[in-house]
Amino acid sequence: MNNQPIGIFDSGVGGLTVAHAIKQILPGESIVYFGDTAHLPYGDKSEEAIRSYSKGITEFLLDHNSKVVLIACNSASASAFEYLKKEFENRVILIDVIDPVVEFLKTRKINRIGVIGTKRTISSGTYEKKLNKAIPATTVVSLATPLLVPMIEEGFIFDDISNAIIRTYLSNEILEGIQALILGCTHYPIIKNQISKIFNFNVEVIDSARIVSVILREVLDKNNLLNDTGIVKDQFFVSDYTPYFEKIAKMFFEGEINLQKSDIWS
């Protein structure tokens, strides 16, 4: 199984931040990525719908011989991770993007943590529940920021429109006094610098991509699944083609990518 790919999925371009971090930490690994652009954003979907999408995509990634499946989406991690573990136990190793961040923050001394994410991620309370259990002395506050994903997917980044939207959200009094801010959506690292700048770089911005990639390396090593063949082949699939997805993918992966449309829902 060593030369089989790492399966990664997200609702759109957000998971590319995780895929990029994986390629930096594990350059010898192949990846197969699925962006469910036909259904984005997941943040305003029901838990039942997200579970259904996540199950279908996991089956797709297993059909492409994935040795591990990484849920590179906070909404899916919050709503479908436990469900997928039951559905696919003994078939594949599953990794989410929430638990690694919680484990990382256990090693830090932070009194007040903020979380921003989609409506689904925030309403699930997953971050708050897990952080309160792991580090009960720390105060956790959450804020839904639903406009950020469609803003990013539409290409409104590094401009006056995006700066105005980001500043409006981050000026919310609930985030006052935070020492760290969890980017509870894998789209958000694309605007990480803008977020840091609004806080005058005084707040530690927690990007899950690298944290999850380190955990993935540990999991592969523990299970003797590291690719030592020297053969690397990356594949990128979307359920609905969007020019912006290809643009962002090429930005992260520096050149041409093998992007294919695969409408697994038809």
N, C-alpha and C positions, 0 to 999 in steps of 0.2 A: 504493500500500500504506500510505501514511502514516496514514490513518484507521482501519486495521485494528487489532484489540486486541493487547495483550500477553498471551500464554498463560502461566498459572502453575499448577503442580500440586504437591500434597503428599498425604500419607496422611490428613490431617485438618485440624485448626484451625491447626497450626503455621505453615503457609505464609501464613496471614493476617497474620503479623507482617511478612513480606516484602511482601505486597500493600499493607499499610498504609504502609510506608516508601516504596514506589513512588509511591503516590498523593500523598504529601507532597512528594517531589522532582519528580515528573512529573504534576502535577494535570491536565494537558491530555490525558493518555493514557487510553484505555479498557482495561479488563482483562477477561479471561475466566478464571475460577478453577475448578479442579476439585479437590475433596477426596475422596480415595478412602476414605471412611469405612467402606466394606464390608470393607476389608482392613487397616485400621489395627490395631496399629502395624506399620510396615514393618520395624522394628528386629529383630524375631524371625523374619523371613521369609528364605528362601534367596535367594541372588544370582539364580538362574534365575527365581524367582517375581517378584522386584522388577523384573527386566528385562522380563518379560512384561507386568506391570502398567504399567510406564513407557511401553512401546511403544504399548499400547492407548490410554493417556491422551493421549500425544503425537498420535496419529492423530485422536482426538476434538478436541483443540485446533486441529489443522490444519483439520479439517472446519468449525470455527468461525472460520476465516480468520485465525488468529494470525500476526502478522508476526515474532514472536520467541517462543520457548518457554523459560521459566525453570523449572528444576528446583528448586523451593523446598523441598527435602527432602534432608537430609544422607545418609540411607541410600540414596536413589535416586541422589544425586550420586556417592556412593562406589561403588555397584554397577553403575550403568547409564549413566553419562554417556558414557564412551568407546564403549559399545555403541550408544547412541542417535546419536552423531555419525556412526558408520558407516552406520546404518540410514537416517538422514535427511539425509545430506550433499546439498547443492545444493537442498534443499527448504525448510529453515528454519534460522535462526540459533538455536543452543542455548547457554544459559548455566547454569552450575551454581552452587552456593553455597559450594564449597570453594576453588577457585582464586582468586577475588577476595580471600578472607581471607588466603590465603598471600601474595599480592602485597602486601596491606596491611601484613602483619607484616614483610615485607622492609625496610620503611621505618622500623621501630622497633628500638630497641636493648634487647632483652629476653633475659636469660640462660636463663630456665627458663619454659617454657610448658606449661600443662595443657590437656587436651582432655577434655570429657565429652560423651557421646553414647549412642546406642543400641548394642545388641550388634553389629548389622551394621556400623554406621559404625566402631566401635572395632576389631572383629576384622579389618576390611578393611585397617587400617593406612594408609589413604589420607592422612590428615592428617600422620602421622609421616613417611611416605615423602616427601611433597611439601615439608614444612617442613624436613626434614633435607637435602634437595637444595637448597632455596632459601636457607636460612640454617644451614649446617652447624655453626656455632659455638654454636648454641642447643640446649639440652636440651629434648626434648619428652616429656612423660609423658601417658598416656591412661588413662581410667577409664570403663568401661561403667556407665551409670546407667539401667537398663531400666524401673524403676518410674515414672520421671518422666512419660513420655508418657501412659500410661493414667491416671495421677493427674491430669494436666491435662485430658485428654479427659473424665474423669468429673467435673470441676469442683472437685476438691480443691485449691484454691489460696488463699493468704492465711489459712490456718488452722493449728491445732496439728498436724494430720495431715501436711500438706505440709511444714511447718517441720521436723518430726521426720525425715521421709524425706530431705529436702534436707541437713539437718545430718549425718545418718548417712553419706551418700555423701561429702560434702565434707570430712568429718573423716578420710577415708582418708589414711594416711601417704604414699601415693604423690604426693599433691598438695602435700605440705609444701614450702615454699620457692618456690612458683611466684609469678611476678610478673604473669602474665596468664593468663586462663582463657578458652579458646574454647568458646562455647556451640555444640557440634557437633550441634545439632538445632534446627530453627526453631520448635519448641514452647517451648524454654527461655526465650526473651526474655520470655514471659508471667510468668515467676517471676524475672526478672533482679534486681529489687530485693531479693528474699529471699536470692538467692545473694550479692549484693554485701554485704548486711548480715552474713551469716555470716562473711565475710572481713574484717569491720570496715572495709569500703570501701578496703582496702589493696591489693587485687588488681584490675588492670584487666580488666573483663569484656568480652570481645569478642563483640559481637552482629553477626551477618553481614548482617542485614536492610538497614541503611543502606549498608554497604559494597557490597553487591551492587547496590543501587539506583543508586548513583553509577556503577558500571561499566555498568549497563544504559543509563543516560543517554548515556554516552560511546559505546556501541555503536550506539545509535539515531542519534545525531548523525553519527557516522562514516559510516553507511550511508544517510544522508538519509531516515530513517524517522520522525523526530519528527512527531507529529500537530499540524498547524497549522490544522486545519479548524474548531476550536472545538466539534466534536461529540464528546461523551463518553457512552459507554454501558457500564456495568459489568454483568457477569453472573457468578453464582456457582452452581456445580453440585456436588452430592455424589452418590456412588454409593449411599449409604444415609442417609436423613434422621435427624438427631439434633438434639433441641432445643438441646443445648449449643452445637453448631456455630452455629446461628442466633443464639444469645445472644452468643457471642464476636464473631461477624461484625458484629452491630449495635453492639457496644461499640467496635470498631475504626473502623467506618464511620459512626457517629453517626446512627442512624436506620434506616429501612426499607431492606432490600436485596432484590434479585431473586434469591431462592434457589430452585433447582429440583433435583428429584431426577432423576438420569439414570443408571440402572443399565446401564452399557455392557457389563457382563459377562453379562447374561442372553441 
